[in-house]
């Protein structure tokens, strides 16, 4: 079952895992060392992130390393971009109001 990527980033632990793995590929044990939760919970989070196609497991000998799938993150960025544009427009209007108020004082 494929999950929605926004389900993955809805959880703060999963967001923290993404930040960790963005810096370098990590094993589940290495990831678990950064959290005060059980290893099984980390495995569940890794499974969800993998199902959402945000992480990709890579086998090296007996170890599994999880890597960030950066192209999937672009989907999140595209969604966020609509809000970025709205905020930029709001700040632009605010700048215009402040500029007008500043010039009226003179």
N, C-alpha and C positions, 0 to 999 in steps of 0.2 A: 504494500500500500504506500503510495506516495503521499506525503503530507505537504501542506502549504508552507512555504518558507517563512511566512509571518508567524506561524505556530512556533517555529524554531526560535525566532528571535524574541518571542513574547516572554520567555523565561530568562531571568537574569543569570542563572548558572550557564545556560547555553550561550548567552551573549559573551560571558567571560571566557568560556571555552573557545569561542571563535577568535577572540582577541589573542589568547595564548597560542593557538595553532596558526594564526596569521603570521606570527614571528618566525615559527619553525615547526616542521612536522614533529609530532609527539606521540608517544605510546600512551595507551590508556592509564598505565600506572604513573607515568610522568605527569599527566594531566591531573589525576586524582590527588597528587601531592599538594596541589594548589587549593584544595577545597577541604572543608571539614564535614564531608558527607561520605557515605559508604561507597565503596568501589562499584557496587551494583547500580547505584544511582548514576554514577558517571557513565557506566555502560549504557544505561537507558538513554541518557542525554546524547551520547555519541550515536546511538542507533537512530534517534529522531533526527539529528543533524545529518546523518548519512541518508536517511530516507528522503529528507528535503533536498538532497543533492548539494548541501553546503560543505560537507566534508567527504573526502574520498579516502578509503583505507588502502594502504600500500603495504604489502607483505615483504619483509626483509628477514630472511631466515625464519626464526621462530617468533619474531616480533612483528606486530602490526603498528604501523605509523599512520596517524591521521593527518591529512593535509587539507588546507582550505581550498575550496574550489572557487576561485576569485570571480569567474564569469557569472556565477550564480548570485554573487553579492551585487553585481551590476543591476540585477532585477530589482533589488531593494533600493538601490540608489535611484533608479529611474522612477520608482514609486514616490520616493522622498522628494525628488526634484520638483514635483508639482507644488509641494508645500514651500519649498525653497523659493520658488518664483512668487508665490503669494506673499511671503514674508518680505522679499526684496521690494515688491511693489508697495507694501505697507510702509517700509522704512523710507522709500523714496518720497511718498506722500508726506510722511512726518518731517523729512528734511525740508520739503517745500514749505510746510506750515511754519517750521522753526525759522527758516530763512525770511519768510514774510514778516513774522513777529519781530525778528531782530531788526529788520529794516524799518519797521514802523516806529521803533523806539528812537531812532536817530532824528 
